[in-house]
Amino acid sequence: MVEGVTPLVDGGRFPIKRVVGDRVVVEADAFADGHDVVIAVLRHRAPSGPWIEVPMEPLGNDRWRASFVVDEIGRHEYTVAAWTDAWVTWRTDLVKRLDAGQDVTVDLRIGANLIDKAVRRAAVASATEDAEDLERWAARLREGSAARAALDDDLDARMRRHPDRDHITAFEHALGITVDPIHARFSAWY
């Protein structure tokens, strides 16, 4: 769930105001039931531009923050989206199990299945190199001898490039930003 987005004017009814070159700092509460790891992103776009995603940093107590610079006059938009990430949750739990000396054979199979799904997402995104590398990683995990290797940073980076967003949730609507020329900061402008 995503709520408590700031800045916000009258519940989002009116756009916030900025001038060209301003940094817009956005915060939100993003959380889910259970112990799964939540990932949040800030989405923003310039007038008639594509949506751009910026990873949000956790501040603690389910609060997240990210920022972007508005560099064009006109009506911009922003919103926040979040999802539970099965890969990051699995990886976090694997570290705990390995540190405790537990048998992780089943965990490695689960990880391989998560990687298989990412292979399909990478293929759809035409990320052939990632898909091929991920296929090799899935095979290694199924062999059962790659417990510590499953924590490889390259594998993690490839998985994070192709996250499972099937259960993504976003703030109820896009919020507006009216961006004026820098002269709008001065009363003589009006």
C-alpha positions in Angstrom: 0.0 0.0 0.0 1.2 3.5 -0.8 -0.1 6.5 1.2 1.0 9.7 2.9 2.7 11.1 -0.3 4.3 14.5 0.1 4.4 17.2 -1.2 0.6 17.3 -1.8 -1.8 20.2 -2.1 -5.4 19.7 -0.9 -5.2 15.9 -1.3 -3.7 16.2 -4.8 -6.5 18.4 -6.2 -4.1 21.1 -7.1 -0.5 20.9 -8.5 2.5 22.0 -6.4 4.5 24.8 -7.8 8.2 24.9 -8.7 10.5 26.8 -11.0 12.9 25.3 -13.6 15.9 23.8 -11.9 14.2 23.0 -8.6 14.7 19.7 -6.9 11.4 18.0 -6.0 11.8 15.9 -2.9 9.0 13.3 -2.5 8.3 11.1 0.5 5.7 8.4 0.9 4.7 5.5 3.2 5.0 2.2 1.4 4.3 -1.1 3.2 2.8 -4.6 3.0 1.5 -7.3 5.3 4.1 -9.9 6.3 7.8 -9.9 6.3 8.5 -9.5 2.6 10.9 -6.8 1.5 9.1 -3.8 0.0 10.7 -1.9 -2.9 9.4 1.7 -3.7 10.0 3.9 -6.8 9.2 7.5 -7.5 7.8 7.9 -11.0 7.9 11.4 -12.7 7.5 12.8 -16.2 7.9 16.1 -17.9 5.1 17.5 -20.2 4.4 14.8 -22.8 7.5 12.9 -21.8 7.9 9.2 -20.7 7.7 8.1 -17.1 11.1 8.0 -15.4 11.6 5.8 -12.3 13.9 6.7 -9.5 14.5 4.2 -6.7 13.4 5.5 -3.3 15.5 5.2 -0.2 14.0 3.8 3.0 13.9 6.3 5.9 12.6 3.8 8.5 9.1 3.0 9.8 7.9 2.4 6.2 8.7 5.9 5.1 10.6 6.4 1.7 12.2 9.3 -0.1 13.5 10.2 -3.5 13.9 13.3 -5.6 14.3 14.6 -9.1 14.9 18.0 -10.8 12.3 19.7 -13.0 14.1 21.1 -16.0 11.3 22.1 -18.3 8.5 24.7 -18.1 5.0 23.2 -18.1 2.9 20.6 -16.3 4.9 17.7 -14.8 3.5 14.7 -13.0 4.7 12.4 -10.2 3.5 9.4 -8.3 4.9 6.6 -6.1 4.7 2.8 -6.7 5.7 -0.1 -4.5 5.8 -3.9 -4.5 7.0 -6.8 -2.4 10.1 -8.2 -4.0 10.3 -12.0 -3.8 14.0 -12.1 -4.9 15.2 -9.6 -2.3 13.2 -11.3 0.4 14.6 -14.7 -0.7 18.2 -13.4 -0.7 17.8 -11.8 2.7 16.4 -15.1 4.1 19.2 -17.1 2.5 21.9 -15.1 4.2 20.2 -15.8 7.6 19.9 -19.5 6.9 23.5 -19.8 5.7 24.8 -17.9 8.7 22.8 -20.3 10.9 24.3 -23.3 9.2 21.0 -24.6 7.9 20.5 -26.9 5.0 19.5 -24.6 2.0 18.8 -27.2 -0.7 15.2 -26.4 -0.9 15.9 -22.6 -0.7 18.3 -22.9 -3.7 15.5 -24.6 -5.8 13.2 -21.8 -4.8 15.8 -19.3 -5.9 16.3 -21.1 -9.2 12.5 -20.8 -9.8 12.6 -17.1 -9.1 15.5 -16.8 -11.6 13.5 -18.8 -14.2 10.8 -16.2 -14.0 13.3 -13.4 -14.3 14.7 -15.1 -17.5 11.2 -14.8 -19.1 11.0 -11.1 -18.0 14.5 -10.4 -19.4 13.6 -12.1 -22.7 10.4 -10.0 -23.0 12.6 -6.9 -22.4 15.0 -8.0 -25.1 17.8 -8.3 -22.5 19.4 -11.3 -24.1 22.7 -11.2 -22.2 20.8 -11.0 -18.9 18.5 -13.8 -19.9 21.4 -16.1 -20.8 23.4 -15.3 -17.7 20.3 -15.9 -15.5 19.7 -19.3 -17.1 23.3 -20.3 -16.1 22.7 -19.1 -12.6 19.4 -21.1 -12.3 21.3 -24.2 -13.4 24.0 -23.6 -10.8 21.4 -23.2 -8.0 19.7 -26.4 -9.0 23.0 -28.3 -8.8 22.9 -27.4 -5.1 26.6 -26.5 -4.8 26.2 -22.8 -5.2 24.8 -21.7 -1.8 27.2 -18.8 -1.2 27.6 -18.1 -4.9 23.8 -17.4 -4.9 24.7 -14.2 -3.1 26.8 -12.9 -6.0 26.4 -9.2 -6.6 26.2 -9.6 -10.4 23.3 -12.1 -10.0 21.6 -9.7 -7.7 22.0 -6.8 -10.1 20.6 -8.8 -13.0 17.6 -9.9 -10.9 16.9 -6.4 -9.7 16.9 -5.2 -13.4 14.0 -7.6 -14.1 11.8 -7.5 -10.9 8.5 -9.3 -10.6 6.0 -6.5 -10.4 2.9 -8.6 -10.6 1.7 -7.2 -7.3 2.6 -3.6 -7.8 0.5 -0.9 -6.1 0.7 2.8 -6.8 -0.6 6.0 -5.2 -4.2 6.5 -6.3 -3.4 9.1 -9.0 -0.6 11.1 -10.5 0.1 14.4 -8.8 0.8 17.6 -10.7 3.6 20.1 -10.7 3.3 23.5 -12.4 6.8 24.5 -13.4 7.4 28.2 -14.1 10.4 30.1 -15.4 13.0 30.9 -12.7 11.8 34.6 -12.8 8.5 33.4 -11.1 10.4 33.4 -7.8 10.3 37.2 -7.8 7.3 39.4 -7.2 8.2 41.7 -10.1 7.4 38.7 -12.4 3.7 39.1 -11.6 
